[in-house]
Amino acid sequence: MYIGRFVVVGPGIGAYRVSSRSFPNRRVDERDETLTVEPTPDAPTTDNPYVSYNCVRAVSSPTGEPVTVLGNGSHVDPIAEKIERGYPDRDALATPLLALDFEKDDYDTPRVAGVVRAETATIGTVRRDALLVEAVDEPTMVATYEADAPARYDLAASDAAAAASEVLGADFEHPVCAAGATVDSDGVSLAVDNDN
């Protein structure tokens, strides 16, 4: 089954996977506590605005609490900025998702995102027909296609690298690359799996 890009979040852990039929020549690169999806050097040139974006950002709340934001597009940055300014997680997710809305491509692709703290997690999506944002107390997934409403996800990983590898290896079609994150009182740990 093809479910497209998806995010999994739970208290203290999160993961994001790129699945793609149209743009498989992509990888996740790390720079300055941010993970970015971008074309590989051999990828065909494209002007598609949805191919390259920050998919994971490690930030701190105004009280210094470590937080990570995960998602499938340009909405990750404004969500992270709202967390840094002290917005509640629900509002930090809902405001950019509602403002940016679903992607204006041929499929009306939903935007998916999550906020992870050491003890809490919140997940959200905006589709053509709904904006859904909810706090979760166990690993929960939302995807761009088919599984486009938050649902429990059996994530066994306990560290960032294992989370990235686990979602990349999940039994969904067209895996490309993945990112993982964990959050505890010491900070955020990030990892990538580019399947190489």
N, C-alpha and C positions, 0 to 999 in steps of 0.2 A: 504494500500500500504506500502511496506517495502522500505524505502530509506536509511537505515543504519544510520551511525553516521552523524551528521550535525552541522554546525555552522551558527549562525545568527549574523550579525554585522550591526550597524548603528552608526552615530555620538553619542558618549557618552554612548552607551550601546551594550552589546554583550551577547550571550548565546551559550552553547554547549550541545548537548545531545548524550549520548551513547544509541544506539539501537542495539540489538544483538540477533541473533538466536543461535549462537554457544557458546557465553560466557556471559550468562546473570547474573552470580554471581559476579557482580562488583559494586563498589561504588566510589564516589568522596570524597577524604579527603583533608583537608586544612592544610598546614604547610608553614610558612614563606612566605606569599603572593604568594603561588603557590598552585594550585588545581591539585591533582593527581588522575587519574583513576587507581584503583588497585583491585585485587580480594578480595572478602569477605572472612572471615575466613573459611567458609564452602565450598568454591569453590574447584573444582577438581584441582589437580596440572597440570600445563601445561608448556611447554617450548616455547609456542608461543610468539614471541617478540612484538606482537602488542596488547597484552592484558593490559599491565600496562605502563603508560606514564603520563607526565605532560600535562594537557589539557588547563590550564589557568595560565598565569604568569603576575603579576603586575610588571612593570619596570618603570624606568625613562629615558627620553632622556638625552643627555649631558647637555641640558639647564635646566634640572630639571622638564620638563613637564611629568605628569603622563600618562602612556600608559599601555594598557593590550593587550596580545597576546592570542588567542584562537586557538585550533586545535585538530586534532584527532590522534596525534602521536608524535614521537621523534623529529619531525621538529619544534615543539613549542620552544624548548630551543635555537636552533641556530637563529631562527627568533628574539626571545627576546634579545639575545646577540647582534645581529646586530642593533636593535633599540637602545640599550644602547650605542653603539659605534657611533650613529649618522647617520646610513644609512637612506635614504628616505624609507618610508613604503613600496612602490612598490618594491624596490630592496631588502629590508629586507625579504619580502615574497618570491619573485621570486627566489632568489639565493638558499636558502635551499630547496625549493620545487623542483627546477630543479636538484640540486645535489643529493637529496635523492630519487627523482622520486616516482612513485606510489609504493604501498606496493607489495612486491613479495610474495603474497599469492595465493591461488587457484582462486581468483576472480580479480586479478590485481586491488585491492581496491585503489581508488584515495586518495590522501592526501588533506585535506581541512584545511583552516586556515583564520584568520582575525586579523587585527590590529585595535584597537579602541583608539581614542583620544577624548577629550572633544568635539571637533568641527568637526572631520573628522573620516572616517573609510575606510579601504581597505580590500578587500576579495580576496582569491585566492584558486586555486586547481590545482593539477597536476594529469592528467589521462594518460592512455596509449597513447592517441591520441592528447593531448593538455596540454599546460600550460596556465591558464587563471588568470590574476591578474587585478583587477580594483578598482578604488576609487568609493565609493558609498555615496549618500547623504540621503538615507533612509534605514530602515532595509532590509537587503538582506541575502538570504540563499544560501548555497551550501551544497550538501549532497554527500555521497560516491556512492550511487546508484540512478538510475532513475532521480533525480533532481541534476545532476552533473555539472551544469553550474549555475553561479550566477543568481538569480531571486529575485524580490521583495518579501518580507515576511511581513505579517500583524502582527507585534509585538506590543501589546498594553501595555506591562509592562513599568514602568518608574524607577524601582529599581532592584538591582541585584537579590534579593530573588524572586521577582515576575517574572523576566525574566527566571530564572532557572525553576520555577514551570510551567510557561506557555509553554516552549518548551517541558518539560517532559510530559505535558498533551496534547500536540498536537496530532492530529488524524493520527498518523503514527504507524505502527506495531512495536511490541517488544521493548517498552521503558524500560530502565534500570535505568539510573540516569542522572542528568544534573547539569550544572554549569551556573552561571550568573555573570556578571560584569557590573559596571557602572564606568564612568570616568568623573570627573569634575575638576575644578581648584584646589580643595582641595585634590584630590588623586583618588585612585581606591578603590571601594568597591566590595568584592567578596561574593558569596553565593553558596550553594549547595542544591540540592534536591535529596535525595536518596530514595524517595518514601517510607519512613517509619515513 
